[in-house]
Amino acid sequence: MADLYSTLGVARGADEATIKKAYRKLAKELHPDRNTDNPKAAARFSEVTSAYDLLMDKDKRAQYDRGEIDEQGNPKMPFGFGGQRGGGPGGFRATRGAPGDAFDFGDAAAADFGDIFEGIFGGSRRQQQGSGGFGGFGGFGARARPQKGADVAYRLGIEFDDAAALKPQRITLQSGKTIDLKISAEAVSGTPMRLAGQGEQGPGGPGDATVNIEVKPHRFFTRDGDDVRLDLPIRLDEAVLGARVRVPTVEGAVMMTIPEGSTSGKVLRLKGRGFHKRGGGRGDQLVTLMVDVPAQDESLRQFVENWTGDDQRNPRANLGV
């Protein structure tokens, strides 16, 4: 992999905002969903995501800038080892830092490799000795925990109805593998879903994948917490006399009773027809009645003009007018 900063097209020392802006631009251009016929774009998307994940981790970025880890996040060979002889017969000298700052391992009593490598590979001296001691250069890799592959992030847009009903979604991963993803209430509410072992392959096994759910807007439903809201047009006669009407829900139409004498703004409740809740159960569908009066209906106009009802109420009294 190329230098992480070059991969994202930013300069070394770039701040987090600059890195994030560069990543979003590249991720949008290279996302597999937009490049189904371009495998090179998928590979580039993976590189960009891996670079972004490492550089946004402050500790790992500092290690990378100091040359302690490579682009995959794997530890590099410590101290810049070179087989420089010195210190008498059989002596071995490994230099670290400035010239002259050296350790002479010609005499077993001079130093203990366990002390030196303990802080690098995270294991105790006893653990290192138990794994076979120093044992030549091959012993180094055995003491360092192999690095897993990079995690991969996906964004999945799903239909409003499917999100409310938690319908499984079929997705194709960067590897080309297709899975049926079981959606959770937490995921629909914004918590990323983690797919163990579905990330990039690494020396220590594959990383994970995360899926962020984005619920698409609906043409007449809106979400209100765990509830679904709907403005329902009804005729004047249905409002005055009452009626049984078909009402759409996220899982198909149902019959609902409109009470006699209903007015615009009256809210009716369909229980259990909303979004699934995090702790179990389900929200409701709130139906707001909207009396729809036909325009330029002459018979209705004549009826109102000749209506001699005794209704002298002021329906705007609560508004102070």
C-alpha positions in Angstrom: 0.0 0.0 0.0 1.2 3.5 -0.8 1.9 6.1 1.9 -1.4 6.7 3.8 -1.4 10.4 3.3 -0.9 10.0 -0.5 -3.7 7.4 -0.6 -6.1 10.1 0.8 -4.5 12.9 -1.2 -3.6 15.0 1.9 -0.4 16.4 3.2 1.4 15.1 6.3 0.3 17.0 9.3 -3.3 17.5 7.9 -5.9 18.0 10.6 -8.7 15.6 11.2 -11.3 17.8 9.4 -9.1 17.8 6.2 -8.6 14.0 6.4 -12.3 13.4 6.9 -13.3 15.7 4.0 -10.9 13.9 1.7 -12.1 10.5 2.7 -15.8 11.4 2.2 -15.1 12.7 -1.3 -13.1 9.5 -2.3 -15.6 7.1 -0.6 -18.5 8.7 -2.5 -16.6 8.3 -5.8 -15.3 4.8 -5.2 -18.1 3.1 -3.2 -18.8 -0.4 -4.6 -22.5 0.4 -5.0 -21.6 3.1 -7.6 -18.9 1.0 -9.3 -20.4 -2.4 -9.7 -18.5 -3.0 -13.0 -15.2 -1.6 -11.8 -13.3 -4.0 -9.4 -10.4 -1.6 -9.3 -12.6 1.0 -7.7 -13.6 -1.5 -5.0 -9.9 -2.2 -4.2 -9.2 1.5 -4.1 -12.2 2.1 -1.8 -10.7 -0.5 0.5 -7.3 1.2 0.5 -8.9 4.6 1.2 -11.0 3.2 4.0 -8.0 1.5 5.7 -5.9 4.7 5.4 -8.7 6.7 6.9 -9.3 4.3 9.8 -5.6 4.3 10.8 -5.1 8.1 10.5 -8.2 8.9 12.5 -6.8 6.8 15.4 -4.6 9.3 17.2 -2.3 6.7 18.8 -1.9 4.6 15.6 -1.3 7.8 13.5 1.5 8.8 15.9 3.1 5.4 15.7 2.8 5.5 11.9 4.4 9.0 11.7 7.3 7.8 13.9 7.8 4.8 11.6 6.9 2.2 14.2 4.1 0.6 12.2 3.4 0.2 8.5 0.4 1.1 6.4 -1.4 -2.0 7.6 -0.8 -1.1 11.2 1.7 -4.0 11.6 4.8 -3.4 13.8 8.0 -2.7 11.9 11.4 -4.4 12.8 12.6 -2.6 15.9 15.8 -0.6 16.2 16.6 -0.9 12.4 18.4 -4.3 13.0 21.5 -5.0 10.9 23.9 -7.8 11.7 26.8 -5.6 12.7 29.6 -7.5 14.5 31.5 -6.0 17.3 32.4 -6.3 20.9 34.9 -9.1 20.7 34.7 -12.7 19.5 31.2 -13.8 19.0 29.8 -10.4 19.9 26.6 -9.0 18.3 25.8 -5.3 18.4 22.3 -3.9 17.7 22.2 -0.1 17.4 19.2 2.0 18.5 18.9 5.8 18.0 22.1 7.8 17.8 25.5 6.2 16.8 27.2 4.9 19.9 24.0 4.2 21.8 24.5 0.5 21.5 23.9 -2.8 23.3 26.6 -5.5 23.2 25.1 -9.0 23.5 28.5 -10.9 23.2 28.3 -11.7 26.9 25.1 -13.4 28.1 25.4 -11.4 31.3 25.6 -8.1 29.6 21.8 -7.9 28.8 18.6 -9.8 28.6 16.6 -9.7 25.4 13.4 -10.1 27.5 14.1 -6.7 29.1 14.6 -5.0 25.7 11.7 -6.5 23.8 9.2 -6.6 26.6 7.9 -3.1 26.0 7.8 -3.6 22.2 5.8 -6.7 21.8 3.6 -6.5 24.9 4.7 -9.8 26.5 6.5 -10.4 29.7 10.0 -11.9 29.9 8.6 -15.1 31.3 6.2 -15.4 28.3 9.0 -14.9 25.9 11.2 -17.5 27.5 8.3 -19.9 27.6 7.9 -19.5 23.9 11.4 -20.8 23.2 13.7 -17.9 24.2 15.3 -15.6 21.7 15.8 -18.4 19.1 17.2 -16.2 16.3 15.3 -13.8 14.2 12.4 -16.2 13.8 11.5 -15.6 17.5 10.6 -11.9 16.9 7.4 -12.6 14.9 6.2 -15.2 17.3 6.2 -12.7 20.2 4.2 -10.0 18.3 0.5 -10.6 18.0 -0.4 -10.8 14.4 -2.3 -7.8 13.1 -5.9 -8.4 11.9 -7.0 -7.0 8.6 -8.6 -3.6 8.4 -12.2 -3.1 9.2 -14.5 -2.1 6.3 -17.4 0.4 6.7 -20.6 0.2 4.6 -23.6 2.5 4.3 -26.9 0.8 3.4 -29.9 2.8 2.4 -33.2 1.0 3.0 -36.8 1.8 2.3 -38.9 3.4 5.1 -41.4 0.5 5.1 -38.6 -2.1 5.4 -36.9 -0.2 8.2 -40.1 0.0 10.2 -40.9 -3.7 9.7 -37.2 -4.8 10.1 -37.3 -6.7 6.8 -34.0 -8.5 6.1 -31.8 -6.8 3.4 -29.6 -8.6 0.8 -26.2 -6.9 0.5 -23.1 -7.6 -1.5 -19.8 -7.2 0.4 -16.6 -5.9 -1.0 -15.3 -9.5 -1.3 -18.2 -10.3 -3.6 -20.0 -12.3 -1.0 -23.8 -11.8 -0.8 -25.5 -12.1 2.5 -29.0 -11.6 3.9 -28.6 -9.0 6.7 -31.1 -9.2 9.6 -31.9 -5.6 10.5 -32.2 -4.6 14.2 -34.1 -1.8 15.9 -30.8 -0.4 17.1 -29.4 -0.3 13.6 -32.5 1.5 12.3 -32.0 4.1 15.1 -28.5 4.8 14.0 -26.2 2.2 15.8 -23.8 0.6 13.3 -24.1 -3.1 12.9 -20.9 -5.1 13.2 -20.3 -8.2 11.0 -17.4 -10.2 12.6 -14.8 -11.5 10.2 -16.2 -9.7 7.1 -13.4 -7.1 6.8 -10.1 -7.3 5.0 -7.8 -10.3 5.5 -4.7 -9.8 7.5 -1.9 -11.9 9.1 -3.9 -12.4 12.2 -7.2 -13.1 10.4 -9.9 -10.9 8.9 -11.1 -7.6 10.3 -14.7 -6.8 10.8 -17.3 -4.9 8.8 -19.7 -2.2 10.0 -23.0 -1.4 8.4 -24.6 2.0 8.9 -28.3 2.0 8.1 -29.8 5.1 6.3 -33.6 5.1 6.2 -34.9 6.7 3.0 -37.7 9.3 3.2 -41.2 8.2 2.4 -43.6 10.1 0.1 -46.4 10.2 2.7 -45.2 8.6 6.0 -42.9 10.5 8.5 -41.2 9.1 11.6 -41.8 10.6 15.0 -39.6 8.6 17.5 -40.9 5.1 17.3 -44.3 6.2 15.8 -45.2 6.7 12.2 -47.3 9.7 11.2 -49.7 10.0 8.3 -52.0 12.8 7.1 -55.2 11.1 5.8 -57.5 13.0 3.4 -61.2 12.2 4.0 -64.4 13.5 2.3 -66.9 15.9 4.0 -69.5 13.2 4.2 -67.1 10.7 5.8 -66.2 13.4 8.4 -69.8 14.3 9.2 -71.5 10.9 9.1 -68.5 8.7 10.0 -67.2 5.9 7.8 -64.9 2.8 7.5 -62.0 3.6 5.2 -58.8 1.8 4.0 -55.6 3.3 5.5 -52.0 2.6 4.3 -49.5 1.3 6.9 -45.9 0.3 6.6 -47.1 -3.3 6.3 -50.1 -2.9 4.0 -53.5 -1.3 4.1 -55.9 -1.8 7.0 -59.5 -0.8 7.7 -60.0 2.1 10.2 -63.2 3.6 11.6 -63.7 7.4 11.3 -66.0 8.6 14.1 -69.1 10.6 13.2 -68.5 14.4 13.4 -64.7 14.2 12.9 -62.9 17.4 12.0 -59.6 18.2 10.3 -56.7 17.7 12.7 -58.3 14.9 14.7 -55.7 12.2 15.4 -56.6 8.5 15.4 -54.2 5.8 16.6 -53.4 2.4 15.0 -51.5 0.5 17.7 -48.4 -1.5 16.9 -48.0 -0.1 13.3 -44.9 2.0 13.9 -41.2 1.2 14.3 -39.8 -1.5 16.4 -38.4 -0.3 19.8 -34.9 -0.9 21.1 -36.2 -2.6 24.3 -38.9 -4.6 22.5 -42.5 -3.7 21.5 -43.5 -1.4 18.7 -44.6 2.2 18.2 -48.0 3.2 16.7 -49.2 4.9 13.6 -50.8 8.3 14.2 -53.4 9.2 11.6 -54.3 12.9 11.3 -57.6 13.5 9.5 -57.7 16.1 6.8 -61.2 17.0 5.5 -60.9 17.5 1.8 -63.5 19.8 0.3 -63.9 19.8 -3.4 -63.2 23.0 -5.3 -66.0 24.7 -7.3 -68.6 22.2 -6.3 -71.9 24.1 -7.1 -74.2 21.8 -5.1 -72.0 22.0 -2.0 -71.9 25.8 -2.4 -75.7 26.0 -2.6 -76.1 23.7 0.4 -73.8 25.9 2.6 -75.5 29.2 1.3 -78.9 27.8 2.2 -77.8 26.1 5.4 -79.8 27.5 8.3 -77.9 25.7 11.1 -77.8 27.4 14.5 -74.0 26.8 14.9 -72.7 30.2 16.1 -69.5 28.9 17.6 -66.2 30.6 17.0 -63.7 27.8 16.2 -60.8 30.3 16.4 -61.6 31.4 19.9 -58.6 29.5 21.4 -56.3 31.5 19.1 -57.4 34.8 20.6 -59.3 36.0 17.6 
